[in-house]
Amino acid sequence: MPKIQRAILSVTDKTGLVDFARQLAALKVELVSTGGTAKLLREAGITVKDISELTGFPEMMDGRVKTLHPKVHGGILHIRGNASHVAAAKEHGIQPIDMVVVNLYAFEKTASKPGVHFDEVIENIDIGGPSMVRSSAKNFRDVAIVTSPDDYAAIAQEMTASGGELGLATRWRLAQKAFATTAAYDSAIAATLAATSFSEIDFGLPQAGNDFPAILRFSLNKVMDLRYGENPHQRAAMYSDGSGVGVANGKQLQGKELSFNNIVDLQAAWDLAQDFDEIACAIIKHTNPSGAATGKTLLEAYLRAKETDPVSAFGGVIGVNRVIDGAAAEEIAKLFVEAIAAPGYSPEAKEKFAAKKNLRLVEVKASAQKTAMKQVSGGMLVQDADVRPLIEADLKVASTRPPTAEEMRALLFAWKVCKHVKSNAIVYAREGQTVGVGAGQMSRVDSCKIGAMKAILPLQGTVAASDAFFPFPDGVEEIAKAGATAIIQPGGSMRDQEVIDTANRLGLAMVLTGVRHFRH
């Protein structure tokens, strides 16, 4: 490959740019730049030519027009091995541009600012940047396009080793990344504008989430290939949205490589634990909680969660909502656990877990999930995430007997856990601790029976949560038979009164949420 002799640098995210520019300059690459980028490089003592020197035109119209010029795009797009292209470039004084280093205006960051005005959002739609990115990527055989600071070090290393060249394989990889970047950028713009009605344009921009976009596109980066999918005959990989938050962007600190099922269970464990403000621990098996609990310490929360079903906890996945300390780690390390998701691990915890070489420790940054998606053949289902909070004031007491204060606390706890159990779901609980979990049954009464059957701790005096209404009184009868004294459920059945009458006959307190928590 020919040496890279001239590069345009025009970036919004200036992370690592000065060091990269210095490395390019050391390789005798002529640097051409725009506005703030040129200013930054000059302040760092790096020689740089203004884009206006290359084009013969000043930057104008508040920076809207600076790189949209034949001497820029001709320098990028002309094919070096095409005689007519080379002749045209020579005739019009167009110099070849061999590298373009561009990242785009921060449109999504601007659009998400509270109270941002429409005009500010519009001004953060990059035009020249994507044009240069696309031109460079199209002509990747002759031009290297660099869209991410993450690539600076590897590019500089390769160029230094080769005396200023970049291999075709690297250029192709960079071109692929570049087109993915512009696709994601345009999708973000389209989604934002789709949620903005014409009448709102003069008054500001509505916050994201008002509407689903007319067109939904994804641009995700592969984090890693997985050994296999849910089963060994299925191939699999994990992709990230690059946000730095959530399970897909988690940092694995130790242990074997993550499997497809590990990741799915980590998400389930993380989601359940994050639903609590109190210190909480969830133990997951096959996406269902085998136990969940809160506690004054993480050790207490873990022990109470494990106590629900210690047999099923074996080989489970754990999620917590606090940094794991040494005391909790010492106890968790006694059990065979596949993986743990936590916001952090103390030095003492890392030391305790170090002996468990295969245990996967994942550090996850919390994120506010706004939407949930599920693939179907030929498309995708998109919905708001099930994050609606519930407090005691939201509840309607339907029974003659209201719940006691202790029962109410237990009901609210059970309701949070129930949301994370596959439908049909019944959760028996005490205050801050699950007692029995009935998950994924085709009839609700069977979930009532299985939840009671799974209970190791005493059921007498527990409460029960149901993710949806009781279609018949038989579920209430089974719950009473198990020993529970209060029920929380959405209500809304044609037989609600019959169900409530049954609760009254059996002496149970019953509260209605008006909210359903199906999880399919």
N, C-alpha and C positions, 0 to 999 in steps of 0.2 A: 504494500500500500504506500502511496505517496505520503510525505511528511505533512503534518498539519502546520500551515504557515500563517494563517489568519483566522481569528476567532472573534465573533460578536458575543459580548456578555451583556445581558439585560435581565435582571432578576428582581423579583419582589422579596423573596426569602433570601437574605444575604448570608445565611449560615455557611461558614467555611469558604466563602468566595475569595476572600483576600489570599488565603494560603494557596488555593487552587490557581488563582491568577498568577501568583508568584512562581509557581511551578511551571505554568505555561510560558511565562516570560523567560524563565531560565532555559527553556527549550527553544528560544528564539521565535516564539509565536507572537505575531503582531496582534495587539488587543484593541478592539473597537468596542465602544460602549455608549450607553445612553444615560441622560439625566443623573439620577441619584446614584446609579451604579458607578458611573464614571467618577463622580465626586468622591465616593468611598475609596475607590482604587487609587486616586491621586493622593488623597489624604494618607494612604498607606505607603506612599512613595513609589507607586507602580506607574510606569509610563503607559498611557492609554490615549487613543485617538477618539474624538467625539464622532458620533454617527453622522453629524452634519458635515464633517470633513470628508467622509466617504461618499455621501449622497450629493453634496453641493447645495443642500437645502437645509434651512434651520428646522429644529423641532418647533412645531406650531400647534395652534388650536388647543392650548392647555395640555400639550403632550399627546393629544389624540392622534397626531400624524408625526411620526418620526422614523419608523422603519418600513412604512409602506411605500417602497420606492424600487424602481427597476435595478438600481445598483446594489440594493440589498437582495432582492429576490432573484435577480439575474445571477448575482454572485453565488447564491445558494443553489439555484435550480439547474444551471447549465451543466450538461453532462461532459465531463472532461475528455472522454474518448470520442465525442461526436464532433467532427470537423466543423460542421455548420454552426453548432453551438459555440465552439471556441472562437470561430471567426466573428460571430455576432457579438460576443463578449468583447473581443478586441476592438471591433469597430466602434462600439459605444462606450469604451473605456470602463468596462465592468471588470472589477478584480474578483478573483475567486475567493469565496469564503468557505473555509474547510471545517469549521466547528461553530456551532451555535449553542450557547449556554443560556437557557431561558427557563424561568418559572413564572407562572402567571399571576395576575392580580388576584388578591385574596377575596374572591367573590363570595364564597360561602361564609367566611368569617365576617365580612361586612354585612351580608344579608341577615345574619343571625343576631346582630347587635340589637338590643332592646331600643325601640323607638326610632330605628334607622329610617331615613327618608328615602323615598323612591329614587330621587335624583342621585343620591350618593350610591345607591345600589347600581344604577345604570352606569355611572362613571367607573365602576369597578368591573365592568365587563371588558375584558382584555380583547383587543382586536389584532394589534400588531404581533403580540406574543404568539397566539395560536397560529397565525399565518406563517410566522417563521418556523414554528415547530413542525407544522405540516409540510412546508416546503423542504425542510431539512430531512425529515423522515422519509419523504417520497424519494429523495435523492441520496439515500443512505449509503450507496456505494461510494460516493464522493464526499459526503458531508456527515460529520458526527453530530448528533443532536443530544444534548445533555439537559434533562428536565428536572433532575433531583440532586440535591447536595449529597445524598447517600452514595452517589456514583463517583464523586470527585476523586476520592483516594485511589480507587481501582483504576480509573482512567489515567491519572497521573503516574501511577506505578507502571502501567503498561507502556505509556509513552516514553517514560524514562528508560525503561529496559530496551525499547526498540529504536531509540534515537528520534522519537517524535512521531511515530506512526501509531495508528489504531487499527487492529485487525478487522476484517470484514464481519466476523462472527460477533465482535463487540458492537460494531456499528448497527448490525441487524437487531441485536438485543435492545440497544438504545432506541432504535426506531419503533420497535414493538411497544416499548414503554411509553414513547412519545405519543403514539396514536391512542393508547389507552388513557393517557393524561388528558388529551383534548376531548376525547369522548366523555370522560367523567365530568370535565369542566362544562361542556355544553349541556349535559344532562342536569347538572346542578342549576344552571341558568334556566333551563326549560321548566324544571320543577318549581322553582321559585316564582317565575312569572306566571305559571299556570295557576298559582294560588293567589294571584293579585287581580282583582277585578278592575275594570277600566275606571269606575267611579272612585276608586281608592288611590289612583295614581298621584293625584295632587295632595294627598293628605298623609302619605307615608305608606309603609309596607306592612301588611299583616304578618304576624309571626308564623314560622313554618308549622305545618301540621293542620292548617285549616281545611285543606283539601288534598286528595290524592292526585298526583300528576296524571295528565292524559297519557303520557308516555313514560315508562319506567325502564331505566337502563342501569346496568351494574358495571362497575369498574373496580375489580378487586385484585389484589396482588397475592400470588401464591406464597404462603408461609412455608409450607413443607408438603412433601408427599408422605402419605401414611402407609404403614405396612399393608393394610387392607381396610375395607370398609366395615360394615356391621358384621360381615362374615368373610372368611378367608378367600372366597372366590370373587369378591368384589374389590375393584380398585378404588382408591380414595385419595383425596388431598384436602388440605385446609387453606382457605383464603382469608385475607384480612382487608378491611376497609381503610387501613392506614391511620385510623383515628388515635391509636395508642391506648384505647380503653376497651374494656370487655374481655371476654375469654379468648377470642381469636387473637387478640393482641397481648395476651398474658406472657409473662417472662417465666420460662421453665428454669428452675434453679438447680434441680437434680433429678435423677431417676431415669428409667427407661424412656424410650420415645413414646409419645402419647398415641393412643389408638383412637379410631373413630368413635367408639363407644365411650372411651374415657372422656373425650371432649364433650360429647352430648351430656354425659352425666355430670361433668364439671359445671356445665351451664345450668343444669337443673339445681345442683347444690348451691351454686353461687346465687341464683335468682331467689331461692327460698330464704337463704340467710340474709340477703340484702333487704327483704321485706320488713325486717325488724329494726327498730331503733335500739332496743335493748341488745346486750351481748347475746348472740345466737349461734347455734350450730345445727347443721342439717347433714344427715347421713343418707346417701342416695344409693339405691340399687335399681338398675334398669329404669332410670328417670323418675322413679317413685321414692318418696322418703320412707325409709324403714324406721326412722326416728328423727325428731326435731325437738329442740328445747332452747329455752333461754336460761340465763343464770347470772349470778353476781360476778362470776369470773368465767373465762373461757373454759377452764377445766371443769367447772360445775356444769356449764351448758353441754359440753361434750359428754360427760358421764351420764347426764340425764337423757340425752338423745340416744346414746348407746343402750341405755337401760330399757328403752322401749322394746327393742328386738335385737339382742346381742348376737343371735344366730345369723340373722340377715345382715347385720353390720359387717360381718367378716367378708372381706373382698369388696367393700363399698368404696364410695367416693364421698369426700367430706367437703363441705363449704362452710366458711365462717365469715363473720362481718367485722372482725377485729384482728389486729396483728397477733399471730400465735406466739405465746410466751413459752418459756422453758418448762413450766409446770404442765401446761396442756400438752406440749410436744412429748414430754416423757410418758404421759398416759396414752396418748394416741399411738405412740411407737410400739406399744405392747400388742396392738391389734394389727392384723394384716389388712392394709388399706392400699387401694390401687393408686389414688391420686387425691390431692388436696388443693382447693382454691381458697386463697386468703389474700387480704390486702397487703400482707407483709409477714415476715418471720423474724423474730428477734435473734441475735447471735446465739443465744442459749438454745433456742429452738432448732436452728440450723445444725448446731453441734449434736443435739439429741437425734435428729433425723439422719445425720450423715451415715450412721451405721446401717440404715435401711437403704441400701444402694439402689434398689429398684423402685422405691417410693417416689412418685412424681410430685414435686412441689411446684405449684404454679402461683406466681404473684400477679394479681389482677387489679387493675385500676377500675374503680366503679364508674358506671355510666348511666345516664337516664335514658332508658329505652323508650322510644316513642312509637315505633311500629313493630309488628311481628309479621313474618312471611312464611308461607308454606308452598312448596312446589307441587303442582299438579301437572298431569300430562298436557303438554301444549301451552303451559302458562304458569302463572303464579297468583296465589291469593295473598292479599295484603290487608292488614287490619291494624287498628290502634292496639298498642300493647295493653294488656290487662293490668293496669297499674292504679285503678281507682281505689283510693283509701276508704276505709270504713271506721267510723268511730261510734261510740255508744249512742250519741245523739241521733245517728242515722237509723237506728233500729226501731222497729215497731213491736211492742209486746203484744202477742196475739193470744196468749193463754190467760186463764184466770189468775194464775200465780205468776208474778214477775220473778225473774231470776234474782238470786241473792247477789251481793257485790262480788263474792268469790266466784260464783258461777258465771257472772258477766265477764270477768277477766279471763276465765277459762274459755268462754265462748268466742271472745275476740281473738284469742290465741289460736284456737282450733280453726277458725275461719281463715286466718292467714295461711295456715298449713294446707288446708283443704284446697286452696287455689292451685297448689302445686302437685296435686294428686290426679292421676289419670281418671277421667270420668268412666263410669259413675263412681263418685268418691264419697266415702264416709270416714270421718276422722273422730276417734274417741280421744279425749284429752283431759288433763287437769290443768291448772294454771301453770303455763310455761313449760308443759311437757306433754308430748304425745303418749298415748297408751295403746292404741290399736289403730291400724290403717287398713281400710278396705278399698282396694283400687281396681279400676278398669273392668268392672263387671258389666254384663249386659243388662242386668236388672238391679235396681237400687236396693231392693231387699237383700239380695245376695251380698252386696257390698257391706250392708249392716251386719250380716252374719259373719262374713270373713273378717271384718275389722275386729269383731268381738273374739272370734276364734284365734286371731293372731296375738291377742293381748296376753302378755306375761304378767304385767303389773295388774293389781286389782282394778276391776272395772266399776265397782260400787262407788257411787258418788262422782263419776266422771260426767263430762258433757259430750255432746256429739255435734259435729258440723256436717252438713250435706251440701255439696256443690250446686245442686239444683233442687227443685221442689219435689215433694213426695207425691207420686201419682196416686198412691193408695195409702191407707193407714197402716198397712202391714209393716212398713219400715219403722214407723214410730213404735209399734208393738215390740219389734225385735230389739230396738235400742233400749226400751224400758226393761225388757227381759234381761238384757246384759247388765243393767245396774246403773245406767246413766240417768241423770236427773234433769237435764236441760238440753234443748236442741236449738241450733241456729240454722236457718235455711232461707232461701230466697222467697218462698211463697209464689203464688201465681198459678197453682193447679186448679182445675175445675172442681176438685174435691178438697180444696183448702179447708173449708169449714169442717168437713168430716175428719180431716187430719188433725185440726186444732181440737175438735171435740174429743178425739182419742187421747191427745196429750193431756187434756183436762181430766179425763176419766182416770188416767194413769198417774196423775199428780205431777206431770212434767211441766216445767216452764218452757215456753217456746217464743223465740223472737224471729222476726222476718227482716231480711236485709233489703229486699227489692232488687238485689243484684245477683246474677248467676255467675258461676265460675267454671263452666265447662272447659276441660283441657283435653283436646283430642290429639 
